Amino acid sequence: MKQRIDGVAPPYPPETDRALHRWMPPGVTREPLMLFKVLERHPELASRMRALGAGLLVHGRLSDADRELVIARVAARAGCAYEWGVHMATYAETAGLTPYQITLTATGTPDDPAWSPRQTALLRAVDELHASARLGDDTWAALREQLDEPEAIEFLVLAGWYRTIAYVANGVQIESEPWALALPAR
């Protein structure tokens, strides 16, 4: 599979270099992600996207563990090996996901005993959104038992945002980062 749109390439003009480094977490020395390089082909859109993406990743109300579980499940359900691999390699361990749980985000069900009731509610909601773009009353009630109102709204935006990222990564056929984890087969 050949990537359909090449990312910007070094040497970067100063404005592009600054924009790419704003995408990356502070202190990260690794080359900016190919996703960001592709988005910088449309700098105005990229700058608007960066604000929401950074807000969800760094300033959200959901815990790191909740956030990464949702991102992993959305990416896995969308078949987005790129985003799943980047997030699981970068954030999963520090968010407290075990190696078994990391695999289960792609291969398991919400009912697996490895999940807490909160994780089960999040996974079930992601799966239902993936299947129908809606949440039934029972799924919503289970989610609200675990999340307060602002967290529930943030969950919906987070899941939708990473579905958007999956559309971009899959649509452009972004090649996996060499250090990313491989998406397990379902």
MDTraj code that builds the backbone (N, CA, C; nanometers):
import mdtraj as md
import numpy as np

residues = "MET LYS GLN ARG ILE ASP GLY VAL ALA PRO PRO TYR PRO PRO GLU THR ASP ARG ALA LEU HIS ARG TRP MET PRO PRO GLY VAL THR ARG GLU PRO LEU MET LEU PHE LYS VAL LEU GLU ARG HIS PRO GLU LEU ALA SER ARG MET ARG ALA LEU GLY ALA GLY LEU LEU VAL HIS GLY ARG LEU SER ASP ALA ASP ARG GLU LEU VAL ILE ALA ARG VAL ALA ALA ARG ALA GLY CYS ALA TYR GLU TRP GLY VAL HIS MET ALA THR TYR ALA GLU THR ALA GLY LEU THR PRO TYR GLN ILE THR LEU THR ALA THR GLY THR PRO ASP ASP PRO ALA TRP SER PRO ARG GLN THR ALA LEU LEU ARG ALA VAL ASP GLU LEU HIS ALA SER ALA ARG LEU GLY ASP ASP THR TRP ALA ALA LEU ARG GLU GLN LEU ASP GLU PRO GLU ALA ILE GLU PHE LEU VAL LEU ALA GLY TRP TYR ARG THR ILE ALA TYR VAL ALA ASN GLY VAL GLN ILE GLU SER GLU PRO TRP ALA LEU ALA LEU PRO ALA ARG".split()
xyz = np.array([
    [0.0854, -0.1171, 0.0000],
    [0.0000, 0.0000, 0.0000],
    [0.0896, 0.1229, 0.0000],
    [0.0678, 0.2118, -0.0941],
    [0.1455, 0.3339, -0.1038],
    [0.0674, 0.4486, -0.0412],
    [0.1377, 0.5272, 0.0393],
    [0.0766, 0.6439, 0.1003],
    [0.0296, 0.7383, -0.0101],
    [-0.0934, 0.7877, 0.0004],
    [-0.1547, 0.8649, -0.1069],
    [-0.1145, 1.0128, -0.1100],
    [-0.0811, 1.0689, 0.0041],
    [-0.0345, 1.2077, 0.0122],
    [0.0917, 1.2057, 0.0963],
    [0.2004, 1.2527, 0.0385],
    [0.3262, 1.2597, 0.1139],
    [0.3180, 1.3710, 0.2164],
    [0.3808, 1.3476, 0.3294],
    [0.3921, 1.4527, 0.4290],
    [0.4963, 1.5545, 0.3866],
    [0.4913, 1.6716, 0.4489],
    [0.5961, 1.7703, 0.4227],
    [0.7293, 1.7074, 0.4611],
    [0.8350, 1.7501, 0.3936],
    [0.9662, 1.6877, 0.4149],
    [1.0696, 1.7935, 0.4532],
    [1.1674, 1.7532, 0.5343],
    [1.2743, 1.8469, 0.5691],
    [1.3607, 1.8776, 0.4469],
    [1.4275, 1.9877, 0.4467],
    [1.4279, 2.0897, 0.5521],
    [1.2968, 2.1684, 0.5483],
    [1.2399, 2.1885, 0.6671],
    [1.1128, 2.2574, 0.6782],
    [1.1346, 2.4084, 0.6830],
    [1.0471, 2.4830, 0.6173],
    [1.0493, 2.6273, 0.6403],
    [1.0228, 2.6530, 0.7891],
    [1.0733, 2.7630, 0.8457],
    [1.0585, 2.7884, 0.9901],
    [0.9142, 2.7783, 1.0407],
    [0.8185, 2.8303, 0.9651],
    [0.6793, 2.8248, 1.0099],
    [0.6287, 2.6802, 1.0172],
    [0.6640, 2.5991, 0.9191],
    [0.6246, 2.4580, 0.9189],
    [0.6929, 2.3838, 1.0326],
    [0.8208, 2.4116, 1.0555],
    [0.8934, 2.3478, 1.1647],
    [0.8271, 2.3787, 1.2992],
    [0.7909, 2.5044, 1.3207],
    [0.7230, 2.5417, 1.4459],
    [0.5890, 2.4697, 1.4574],
    [0.5140, 2.4667, 1.3484],
    [0.3823, 2.4013, 1.3506],
    [0.3954, 2.2526, 1.3820],
    [0.4906, 2.1861, 1.3186],
    [0.5097, 2.0428, 1.3440],
    [0.5476, 2.0175, 1.4893],
    [0.6333, 2.0993, 1.5444],
    [0.6755, 2.0779, 1.6825],
    [0.5666, 2.1142, 1.7834],
    [0.4719, 2.1983, 1.7446],
    [0.3581, 2.2253, 1.8337],
    [0.2674, 2.1024, 1.8437],
    [0.2661, 2.0189, 1.7398],
    [0.1876, 1.8958, 1.7453],
    [0.2451, 1.7965, 1.8458],
    [0.3764, 1.7976, 1.8618],
    [0.4440, 1.6960, 1.9434],
    [0.4428, 1.7358, 2.0913],
    [0.4323, 1.6382, 2.1817],
    [0.4379, 1.6693, 2.3250],
    [0.5726, 1.7317, 2.3611],
    [0.5748, 1.8169, 2.4642],
    [0.7008, 1.8805, 2.5051],
    [0.8074, 1.7765, 2.5396],
    [0.9287, 1.8045, 2.4990],
    [1.0418, 1.7185, 2.5320],
    [1.0610, 1.5990, 2.4416],
    [0.9695, 1.5750, 2.3483],
    [0.9824, 1.4612, 2.2578],
    [1.0854, 1.4972, 2.1516],
    [1.1846, 1.4106, 2.1351],
    [1.2914, 1.4369, 2.0393],
    [1.2700, 1.3627, 1.9074],
    [1.1738, 1.2773, 1.9036],
    [1.1456, 1.1984, 1.7834],
    [1.0913, 1.2911, 1.6739],
    [1.1161, 1.2503, 1.5511],
    [1.0668, 1.3233, 1.4335],
    [0.9137, 1.3352, 1.4425],
    [0.8563, 1.4499, 1.4033],
    [0.7100, 1.4616, 1.4064],
    [0.6422, 1.3477, 1.3291],
    [0.5264, 1.3098, 1.3758],
    [0.4520, 1.1993, 1.3158],
    [0.4140, 1.2287, 1.1708],
    [0.4091, 1.1237, 1.0912],
    [0.3691, 1.1381, 0.9515],
    [0.2285, 1.1970, 0.9408],
    [0.1393, 1.1609, 1.0321],
    [0.0053, 1.2197, 1.0315],
    [0.0144, 1.3712, 1.0342],
    [0.0985, 1.4245, 1.1210],
    [0.1126, 1.5692, 1.1330],
    [0.1757, 1.6283, 1.0072],
    [0.2705, 1.5558, 0.9493],
    [0.3337, 1.6035, 0.8264],
    [0.2332, 1.6084, 0.7112],
    [0.1433, 1.5114, 0.7068],
    [0.0396, 1.5126, 0.6040],
    [-0.0569, 1.6283, 0.6290],
    [-0.0997, 1.6450, 0.7535],
    [-0.1929, 1.7540, 0.7841],
    [-0.1325, 1.8903, 0.7521],
    [-0.0018, 1.9033, 0.7653],
    [0.0635, 2.0311, 0.7355],
    [0.0630, 2.0634, 0.5866],
    [0.0144, 1.9727, 0.5025],
    [-0.0090, 2.0057, 0.3620],
    [-0.1248, 2.1053, 0.3506],
    [-0.2044, 2.1158, 0.4571],
    [-0.3153, 2.2120, 0.4658],
    [-0.2985, 2.2840, 0.5999],
    [-0.2049, 2.3785, 0.6093],
    [-0.1693, 2.4376, 0.7383],
    [-0.2844, 2.5050, 0.8125],
    [-0.3760, 2.5664, 0.7405],
    [-0.4882, 2.6328, 0.8095],
    [-0.5762, 2.5292, 0.8795],
    [-0.6056, 2.4212, 0.8119],
    [-0.6855, 2.3151, 0.8729],
    [-0.6083, 2.2509, 0.9876],
    [-0.4801, 2.2256, 0.9657],
    [-0.3979, 2.1626, 1.0696],
    [-0.3975, 2.2462, 1.1974],
    [-0.3879, 2.3769, 1.1849],
    [-0.3833, 2.4602, 1.3063],
    [-0.5154, 2.4543, 1.3815],
    [-0.6268, 2.4445, 1.3101],
    [-0.7563, 2.4328, 1.3782],
    [-0.7707, 2.2957, 1.4426],
    [-0.7222, 2.1934, 1.3748],
    [-0.7292, 2.0581, 1.4297],
    [-0.6407, 2.0434, 1.5526],
    [-0.5244, 2.1051, 1.5491],
    [-0.4284, 2.0931, 1.6586],
    [-0.4885, 2.1400, 1.7914],
    [-0.5662, 2.2463, 1.7870],
    [-0.6254, 2.2991, 1.9106],
    [-0.7157, 2.1955, 1.9779],
    [-0.8025, 2.1327, 1.9014],
    [-0.8912, 2.0322, 1.9600],
    [-0.8133, 1.9079, 2.0011],
    [-0.7262, 1.8611, 1.9145],
    [-0.6486, 1.7414, 1.9458],
    [-0.5658, 1.7577, 2.0721],
    [-0.4960, 1.8694, 2.0842],
    [-0.4144, 1.8939, 2.2036],
    [-0.5023, 1.9084, 2.3273],
    [-0.6165, 1.9730, 2.3104],
    [-0.7070, 1.9883, 2.4241],
    [-0.7556, 1.8547, 2.4771],
    [-0.7876, 1.7643, 2.3883],
    [-0.8336, 1.6320, 2.4308],
    [-0.7200, 1.5500, 2.4911],
    [-0.6023, 1.5627, 2.4346],
    [-0.4901, 1.4803, 2.4773],
    [-0.4284, 1.5279, 2.6082],
    [-0.4229, 1.6568, 2.6286],
    [-0.3480, 1.7106, 2.7431],
    [-0.4377, 1.7749, 2.8487],
    [-0.5507, 1.8300, 2.8080],
    [-0.6303, 1.9091, 2.9012],
    [-0.7696, 1.8513, 2.9260],
    [-0.7893, 1.7262, 2.8947],
    [-0.9212, 1.6670, 2.9101],
    [-0.9532, 1.6312, 3.0545],
    [-1.0794, 1.6079, 3.0801],
    [-1.1267, 1.5654, 3.2122],
    [-1.1142, 1.4149, 3.2321],
    [-1.1181, 1.3396, 3.1220],
    [-1.1036, 1.1944, 3.1340],
    [-0.9610, 1.1609, 3.1758],
    [-0.9456, 1.0548, 3.2511],
    [-0.8117, 1.0115, 3.2921],
    [-0.7330, 0.9652, 3.1698],
    [-0.6021, 0.9597, 3.1837],
    [-0.5181, 0.9082, 3.0755],
    [-0.5612, 0.7663, 3.0375],
    [-0.5921, 0.6862, 3.1383],
    [-0.6326, 0.5474, 3.1120],
    [-0.7622, 0.5424, 3.0319],
    [-0.8610, 0.6231, 3.0710],
    [-0.9871, 0.6272, 2.9962],
    [-0.9632, 0.6754, 2.8540],
    [-0.8879, 0.7832, 2.8418],
    [-0.8618, 0.8419, 2.7109],
    [-0.7955, 0.7418, 2.6170],
    [-0.6907, 0.6764, 2.6645],
    [-0.6179, 0.5834, 2.5774],
    [-0.6991, 0.4593, 2.5456],
    [-0.7816, 0.4145, 2.6385],
    [-0.8699, 0.3017, 2.6106],
    [-0.9672, 0.3377, 2.4983],
    [-1.0271, 0.4547, 2.5080],
    [-1.1218, 0.4992, 2.4054],
    [-1.0515, 0.5151, 2.2709],
    [-0.9358, 0.5805, 2.2697],
    [-0.8626, 0.6011, 2.1443],
    [-0.8260, 0.4667, 2.0818],
    [-0.7752, 0.3755, 2.1631],
    [-0.7354, 0.2445, 2.1105],
    [-0.8541, 0.1708, 2.0513],
    [-0.9664, 0.1736, 2.1212],
    [-1.0833, 0.0999, 2.0722],
    [-1.1396, 0.1630, 1.9455],
    [-1.1472, 0.2957, 1.9418],
    [-1.1952, 0.3631, 1.8216],
    [-1.1045, 0.3286, 1.7038],
    [-0.9734, 0.3411, 1.7238],
    [-0.8788, 0.3124, 1.6156],
    [-0.8887, 0.1664, 1.5714],
    [-0.8962, 0.0752, 1.6667],
    [-0.9049, -0.0666, 1.6324],
    [-1.0336, -0.0970, 1.5567],
    [-1.1454, -0.0453, 1.6052],
    [-1.2737, -0.0727, 1.5380],
    [-1.2769, -0.0132, 1.3975],
    [-1.2058, 0.0983, 1.3774],
    [-1.1990, 0.1610, 1.2453],
    [-1.0905, 0.0978, 1.1578],
    [-1.0188, -0.0009, 1.2130],
    [-0.9114, -0.0638, 1.1373],
    [-0.7960, 0.0309, 1.1104],
    [-0.7746, 0.1257, 1.2005],
    [-0.6705, 0.2265, 1.1824],
    [-0.5439, 0.1841, 1.2560],
    [-0.4669, 0.0998, 1.1893],
    [-0.3429, 0.0493, 1.2484],
    [-0.2476, 0.1627, 1.2829],
    [-0.2460, 0.2672, 1.2015],
    [-0.1550, 0.3791, 1.2255],
    [-0.1806, 0.4411, 1.3634],
    [-0.3019, 0.4860, 1.3881],
    [-0.3289, 0.5585, 1.5135],
    [-0.3251, 0.4645, 1.6333],
    [-0.3754, 0.3432, 1.6169],
    [-0.3691, 0.2464, 1.7262],
    [-0.2222, 0.2241, 1.7646],
    [-0.1380, 0.1991, 1.6672],
    [0.0023, 0.1683, 1.6938],
    [0.0777, 0.2816, 1.7592],
    [0.0528, 0.4042, 1.7147],
    [0.1197, 0.5212, 1.7730],
    [0.0783, 0.5386, 1.9181],
    [-0.0512, 0.5351, 1.9440],
    [-0.0987, 0.5581, 2.0811],
    [-0.0600, 0.4458, 2.1758],
    [-0.0699, 0.3229, 2.1299],
    [-0.0352, 0.2136, 2.2198],
    [0.1147, 0.2110, 2.2491],
    [0.1977, 0.2473, 2.1533],
    [0.3427, 0.2516, 2.1774],
    [0.3813, 0.3689, 2.2660],
    [0.3092, 0.4780, 2.2568],
    [0.3481, 0.6007, 2.3254],
    [0.2831, 0.6159, 2.4625],
    [0.1548, 0.5848, 2.4742],
    [0.0793, 0.6223, 2.5945],
    [0.0221, 0.5073, 2.6760],
    [0.0056, 0.3909, 2.6196],
    [-0.0695, 0.2838, 2.6870],
    [-0.0086, 0.2436, 2.8206],
    [0.1204, 0.2216, 2.8227],
    [0.1840, 0.1753, 2.9466],
    [0.1744, 0.2809, 3.0565],
    [0.2042, 0.4057, 3.0240],
    [0.1963, 0.5105, 3.1272],
    [0.0524, 0.5372, 3.1695],
    [-0.0442, 0.5035, 3.0831],
    [-0.1850, 0.5175, 3.1191],
    [-0.2336, 0.4002, 3.2037],
    [-0.1491, 0.2987, 3.2217],
    [-0.1839, 0.1867, 3.3081],
    [-0.2472, 0.0686, 3.2388],
    [-0.2482, 0.0669, 3.1063],
    [-0.3013, -0.0502, 3.0361],
    [-0.1950, -0.1597, 3.0352],
    [-0.2345, -0.2799, 3.0711],
    [-0.1423, -0.3929, 3.0710],
    [-0.1212, -0.4408, 2.9274],
    [-0.0148, -0.5161, 2.9014],
    [0.0022, -0.5707, 2.7658],
    [-0.1193, -0.6522, 2.7195],
    [-0.1793, -0.7273, 2.8107],
    [-0.2985, -0.8048, 2.7750],
    [-0.4133, -0.7121, 2.7371],
    [-0.4356, -0.6070, 2.8148],
    [-0.5429, -0.5124, 2.7840],
    [-0.5167, -0.4389, 2.6526],
    [-0.3906, -0.4061, 2.6262],
    [-0.3572, -0.3416, 2.4995],
    [-0.4046, -0.4286, 2.3835],
    [-0.3732, -0.5574, 2.3899],
    [-0.4177, -0.6491, 2.2845],
    [-0.5701, -0.6568, 2.2800],
    [-0.6324, -0.6620, 2.3969],
    [-0.7789, -0.6724, 2.4024],
    [-0.8506, -0.5520, 2.3427],
    [-0.7858, -0.4346, 2.3420],
    [-0.8522, -0.3187, 2.2810],
    [-0.8844, -0.3460, 2.1353],
    [-0.8063, -0.4326, 2.0741],
    [-0.8276, -0.4663, 1.9334],
    [-0.8992, -0.5990, 1.9135],
    [-0.8819, -0.6932, 2.0049],
    [-0.9310, -0.8294, 1.9816],
    [-1.0422, -0.8732, 2.0760],
    [-1.0603, -0.8030, 2.1848],
    [-1.1516, -0.8489, 2.2885],
    [-1.2906, -0.7888, 2.2802],
    [-1.3705, -0.8246, 2.3798],
    [-1.5053, -0.7713, 2.3931],
    [-1.5131, -0.6877, 2.5205],
    [-1.6134, -0.6020, 2.5304],
    [-1.6289, -0.5242, 2.6537],
    [-1.6545, -0.6102, 2.7769],
    [-1.6970, -0.7333, 2.7575],
    [-1.7309, -0.8208, 2.8700],
    [-1.6135, -0.9012, 2.9236],
    [-1.4962, -0.8832, 2.8666],
    [-1.3794, -0.9574, 2.9143],
    [-1.3539, -0.9236, 3.0612],
    [-1.3192, -1.0220, 3.1438],
    [-1.2952, -0.9954, 3.2863],
    [-1.1747, -0.9049, 3.3138],
    [-1.0945, -0.8764, 3.2128],
    [-0.9801, -0.7859, 3.2314],
    [-1.0248, -0.6413, 3.2507],
    [-1.1512, -0.6126, 3.2176],
    [-1.1992, -0.4752, 3.2235],
    [-1.2766, -0.4466, 3.3513],
    [-1.2593, -0.3278, 3.4038],
    [-1.3389, -0.2798, 3.5169],
    [-1.4780, -0.2411, 3.4656],
    [-1.5737, -0.2207, 3.5544],
    [-1.7054, -0.1747, 3.5074],
    [-1.6971, -0.0434, 3.4276],
    [-1.6101, 0.0466, 3.4682],
    [-1.5935, 0.1732, 3.3948],
    [-1.5393, 0.1468, 3.2540],
    [-1.4378, 0.0621, 3.2442],
    [-1.3802, 0.0297, 3.1139],
    [-1.4823, -0.0424, 3.0259],
    [-1.5587, -0.1308, 3.0843],
    [-1.6634, -0.2006, 3.0100],
    [-1.7631, -0.1015, 2.9515],
    [-1.8055, -0.0048, 3.0322],
    [-1.9011, 0.0962, 2.9836],
    [-1.8417, 0.1773, 2.8690],
    [-1.7153, 0.2160, 2.8813],
    [-1.6501, 0.2926, 2.7749],
    [-1.6390, 0.2105, 2.6466],
    [-1.5943, 0.0868, 2.6594],
    [-1.5784, 0.0015, 2.5421],
    [-1.7122, -0.0272, 2.4740],
    [-1.8120, -0.0559, 2.5542],
    [-1.9441, -0.0843, 2.4976],
    [-1.9971, 0.0387, 2.4221],
    [-1.9748, 0.1557, 2.4794],
    [-2.0207, 0.2781, 2.4133],
    [-1.9445, 0.3018, 2.2826],
    [-1.8138, 0.2805, 2.2827],
    [-1.7370, 0.2950, 2.1581],
    [-1.7898, 0.1982, 2.0534],
    [-1.8103, 0.0733, 2.0921],
    [-1.8576, -0.0271, 1.9965],
    [-1.9942, 0.0107, 1.9387],
    [-2.0815, 0.0603, 2.0239],
    [-2.2152, 0.0967, 1.9765],
    [-2.2094, 0.2188, 1.8853],
    [-2.1288, 0.3171, 1.9202],
    [-2.1117, 0.4334, 1.8327],
    [-2.0544, 0.3909, 1.6980],
    [-1.9588, 0.3001, 1.7017],
    [-1.8985, 0.2516, 1.5775],
    [-2.0035, 0.1852, 1.4881],
    [-2.0894, 0.1069, 1.5495],
    [-2.1883, 0.0305, 1.4730],
    [-2.3028, 0.1166, 1.4205],
    [-2.3433, 0.2192, 1.4972],
    [-2.4663, 0.2895, 1.4591],
    [-2.4600, 0.4413, 1.4688],
    [-2.3499, 0.4959, 1.5201],
    [-2.3378, 0.6403, 1.5436],
    [-2.4418, 0.6897, 1.6443],
    [-2.4864, 0.5990, 1.7294],
    [-2.5839, 0.6314, 1.8341],
    [-2.5528, 0.5489, 1.9582],
    [-2.6098, 0.5945, 2.0701],
    [-2.6035, 0.5165, 2.1940],
    [-2.7454, 0.4871, 2.2388],
    [-2.7727, 0.3598, 2.2653],
    [-2.9022, 0.3222, 2.3193],
    [-2.9143, 0.3660, 2.4643],
    [-3.0352, 0.3629, 2.5144],
    [-3.0610, 0.4078, 2.6512],
    [-2.9814, 0.3284, 2.7549],
    [-2.9730, 0.1973, 2.7389],
    [-2.8994, 0.1152, 2.8355],
    [-2.7503, 0.1477, 2.8333],
    [-2.6958, 0.1659, 2.7155],
    [-2.5532, 0.1989, 2.7038],
    [-2.5265, 0.3359, 2.7638],
    [-2.6140, 0.4319, 2.7354],
    [-2.5984, 0.5664, 2.7916],
    [-2.6079, 0.5622, 2.9444],
    [-2.7028, 0.4871, 2.9955],
    [-2.7186, 0.4783, 3.1416],
    [-2.5934, 0.4175, 3.2052],
    [-2.5386, 0.3134, 3.1453],
    [-2.4167, 0.2509, 3.1991],
    [-2.2995, 0.3477, 3.1924],
    [-2.2912, 0.4217, 3.0845],
    [-2.1840, 0.5204, 3.0709],
    [-2.1981, 0.6300, 3.1765],
    [-2.3203, 0.6782, 3.1975],
    [-2.3424, 0.7858, 3.2950],
    [-2.3250, 0.7389, 3.4391],
    [-2.3368, 0.6084, 3.4645],
    [-2.3038, 0.5575, 3.5986],
    [-2.1561, 0.5760, 3.6283],
    [-2.0745, 0.5823, 3.5227],
    [-1.9292, 0.5911, 3.5371],
    [-1.8746, 0.7323, 3.5139],
    [-1.9434, 0.8113, 3.4337],
    [-1.8936, 0.9432, 3.3943],
    [-1.9920, 1.0513, 3.4348],
    [-1.9381, 1.1651, 3.4813],
    [-2.0275, 1.2779, 3.5060],
    [-2.0642, 1.3419, 3.3725],
    [-2.1476, 1.4414, 3.3749],
    [-2.1974, 1.4998, 3.2508],
    [-2.0856, 1.5565, 3.1623],
    [-1.9938, 1.6403, 3.2153],
    [-1.8855, 1.6887, 3.1286],
    [-1.7977, 1.5758, 3.0734],
    [-1.7727, 1.4736, 3.1541],
    [-1.6931, 1.3603, 3.1054],
    [-1.7669, 1.2856, 2.9938],
    [-1.8967, 1.2722, 3.0062],
    [-1.9750, 1.2033, 2.9029],
    [-1.9697, 1.2798, 2.7706],
    [-1.9804, 1.4121, 2.7790],
    [-1.9693, 1.4939, 2.6577],
    [-1.8294, 1.4803, 2.5985],
    [-1.7279, 1.4875, 2.6851],
    [-1.5909, 1.4736, 2.6365],
    [-1.5678, 1.3366, 2.5731],
    [-1.6231, 1.2327, 2.6320],
    [-1.6117, 1.0991, 2.5727],
    [-1.6628, 1.0988, 2.4288],
    [-1.7810, 1.1567, 2.4072],
    [-1.8394, 1.1589, 2.2729],
    [-1.7513, 1.2353, 2.1745],
    [-1.6980, 1.3493, 2.2187],
    [-1.6101, 1.4275, 2.1308],
    [-1.4806, 1.3506, 2.1041],
    [-1.4238, 1.2898, 2.2086],
    [-1.3009, 1.2123, 2.1938],
    [-1.3196, 1.0981, 2.0935],
    [-1.4263, 1.0227, 2.1097],
    [-1.4519, 0.9108, 2.0181],
    [-1.4714, 0.9621, 1.8759],
    [-1.5450, 1.0694, 1.8596],
    [-1.5668, 1.1251, 1.7265],
    [-1.4395, 1.1829, 1.6656],
    [-1.3591, 1.2480, 1.7492],
    [-1.2330, 1.3047, 1.7014],
    [-1.1404, 1.1955, 1.6484],
    [-1.1259, 1.0879, 1.7232],
    [-1.0363, 0.9818, 1.6783],
    [-1.0954, 0.9010, 1.5629],
    [-1.2243, 0.9035, 1.5462],
    [-1.2839, 0.8464, 1.4254],
    [-1.2440, 0.9332, 1.3054],
    [-1.2447, 1.0636, 1.3249],
    [-1.1993, 1.1554, 1.2197],
    [-1.0533, 1.1301, 1.1860],
    [-0.9698, 1.1145, 1.2877],
    [-0.8275, 1.0863, 1.2648],
    [-0.8131, 0.9537, 1.1896],
    [-0.8944, 0.8545, 1.2240],
    [-0.8901, 0.7256, 1.1530],
    [-0.9276, 0.7436, 1.0062],
    [-1.0263, 0.8277, 0.9781],
    [-1.0631, 0.8544, 0.8388],
    [-0.9451, 0.9131, 0.7630],
    [-0.8766, 1.0098, 0.8253],
    [-0.7625, 1.0729, 0.7583],
    [-0.6507, 0.9707, 0.7368],
    [-0.6110, 0.9022, 0.8434],
    [-0.4986, 0.8072, 0.8337],
    [-0.5298, 0.6941, 0.7364],
    [-0.6503, 0.6389, 0.7432],
    [-0.6871, 0.5297, 0.6530],
    [-0.7092, 0.5796, 0.5102],
    [-0.7706, 0.6966, 0.4964],
    [-0.7983, 0.7498, 0.3636],
    [-0.6714, 0.7820, 0.2865],
    [-0.5716, 0.8345, 0.3579],
    [-0.4438, 0.8693, 0.2949],
    [-0.3507, 0.7481, 0.2917],
    [-0.3867, 0.6440, 0.3647],
    [-0.3041, 0.5230, 0.3777],
    [-0.1664, 0.5570, 0.4362],
    [-0.1702, 0.6303, 0.5482],
    [-0.0447, 0.6689, 0.6120],
    [0.0286, 0.5434, 0.6580],
    [0.1545, 0.5367, 0.6215],
    [0.2379, 0.4229, 0.6587],
    [0.2683, 0.4283, 0.8085],
    [0.2746, 0.3126, 0.8712],
    [0.3007, 0.3053, 1.0154],
    [0.4353, 0.3651, 1.0494],
    [0.4404, 0.4275, 1.1660],
    [0.5680, 0.4761, 1.2186],
    [0.6525, 0.3522, 1.2502],
    [0.7838, 0.3564, 1.2274],
    [0.8656, 0.2379, 1.2464],
    [0.8675, 0.1855, 1.3897],
    [0.8399, 0.2674, 1.4863],
    [0.8456, 0.2302, 1.6267],
    [0.7074, 0.1954, 1.6838],
    [0.6024, 0.2106, 1.6050],
    [0.4653, 0.1878, 1.6533],
    [0.4389, 0.0390, 1.6725],
    [0.3440, 0.0087, 1.7584],
    [0.3000, -0.1296, 1.7770],
    [0.2139, -0.1705, 1.6576],
    [0.2156, -0.2987, 1.6285],
    [0.1315, -0.3525, 1.5201],
    [-0.0068, -0.3840, 1.5748],
    [-0.1070, -0.3452, 1.5012],
    [-0.2456, -0.3730, 1.5389],
    [-0.2699, -0.5232, 1.5328],
    [-0.3096, -0.5839, 1.6450],
    [-0.3379, -0.7294, 1.6420],
    [-0.4573, -0.7603, 1.5529],
    [-0.4520, -0.8751, 1.4903],
    [-0.5651, -0.9190, 1.4074],
    [-0.6830, -0.9527, 1.4972],
    [-0.7994, -0.9172, 1.4515],
    [-0.9213, -0.9422, 1.5284],
    [-0.9735, -1.0797, 1.5024],
])
top = md.Topology()
chain = top.add_chain()
for i, resn in enumerate(residues, 1):
    res = top.add_residue(resn, chain, resSeq=i)
    for name in ("N", "CA", "C"):
        top.add_atom(name, md.element.get_by_symbol(name[0]), res)
traj = md.Trajectory(xyz[None], top)
